Amino acid sequence: MTRILRQDAGRLLASVSEEYVFRCCDSCILRNMKELGEAFANMTDETFTYHSNEDKNDFSNWVRDIIGDEKLARDIGKSLNRTQAAKNVPGRIAFLSSKLA
């Protein structure tokens, strides 16, 4: 298990640069984990399925490749629907935030 240091937690929670934002098919733009969690809570199941299905997993890839959080990426990748994916984000944010205290 990898230990998360304070500076790592801050980096994972930070907004990505404009060139790396996630652009959803419904025009929603995501810049960080917080916005991802809010988007999961509010997007339609159709939008989620467009980006996460048996052929691709855009959310998981973005979290892994751009944000850099392997654990959250794995958890989102295992999610079968939007509701399951949404449950992963707040706990991860809370854990990372606790490392900043």
C-alpha positions in Angstrom: 0.0 0.0 0.0 1.4 3.4 -1.0 1.7 6.0 1.6 0.2 9.4 0.7 2.3 12.4 1.8 0.9 15.9 2.4 2.3 17.3 -0.9 0.9 14.3 -2.8 -2.5 14.8 -1.3 -2.5 18.5 -2.3 -1.5 17.7 -5.8 -4.2 15.0 -6.2 -6.9 17.4 -4.9 -5.7 20.4 -7.0 -7.3 21.5 -10.3 -5.6 20.4 -13.5 -4.3 22.9 -16.0 -6.8 24.0 -18.6 -5.3 21.8 -21.3 -6.1 18.7 -19.3 -9.7 19.3 -18.2 -12.2 16.6 -18.8 -14.9 17.6 -21.3 -18.0 15.5 -20.9 -20.3 14.9 -23.8 -23.0 17.0 -22.1 -20.6 20.1 -22.1 -19.7 19.7 -18.4 -16.1 20.5 -17.8 -14.2 18.9 -14.9 -11.1 20.3 -13.4 -10.6 18.3 -10.2 -11.9 15.5 -8.0 -14.5 17.7 -6.3 -16.0 18.6 -9.7 -15.9 15.0 -10.7 -17.9 14.0 -7.6 -20.4 16.7 -8.2 -20.7 15.7 -11.9 -21.3 12.1 -11.0 -24.1 13.2 -8.6 -25.8 15.3 -11.2 -25.1 13.8 -14.7 -27.5 11.6 -16.4 -27.0 7.8 -16.6 -26.7 8.3 -20.4 -23.7 10.7 -20.0 -22.0 8.3 -17.6 -22.5 5.4 -19.9 -21.2 7.3 -22.9 -17.9 7.8 -21.1 -17.8 4.5 -19.1 -18.8 1.3 -20.9 -17.4 -2.0 -22.0 -15.3 -0.2 -24.7 -13.9 2.6 -22.7 -13.5 4.1 -19.3 -12.8 7.8 -19.8 -13.4 8.8 -16.1 -11.0 6.2 -14.7 -8.4 7.0 -17.4 -8.6 10.7 -16.7 -8.2 10.2 -12.9 -5.3 7.9 -13.4 -3.4 9.6 -16.2 -4.2 13.3 -15.5 -5.0 13.6 -11.8 -2.6 10.8 -10.9 -4.7 8.9 -8.4 -4.4 5.2 -9.1 -6.7 4.1 -6.2 -9.6 6.3 -7.2 -9.1 5.4 -10.9 -9.3 1.6 -10.0 -12.4 2.2 -7.9 -14.2 4.2 -10.6 -13.1 1.6 -13.2 -14.8 -1.1 -11.2 -18.1 0.8 -10.9 -20.9 -0.6 -12.9 -23.0 2.6 -12.9 -23.0 6.3 -12.1 -24.3 5.8 -8.5 -21.4 3.4 -7.6 -18.8 5.7 -9.2 -20.3 8.7 -7.3 -19.8 6.9 -3.9 -16.1 6.5 -4.4 -15.2 10.2 -4.8 -16.3 11.8 -1.5 -14.5 9.2 0.6 -11.3 9.6 -1.4 -11.5 13.4 -1.1 -12.0 13.1 2.6 -9.0 10.8 3.0 -6.8 13.1 1.0 -8.0 16.2 2.8 -7.2 14.6 6.1 -3.5 14.3 5.0 -3.5 18.1 4.5 -4.5 18.8 8.2 
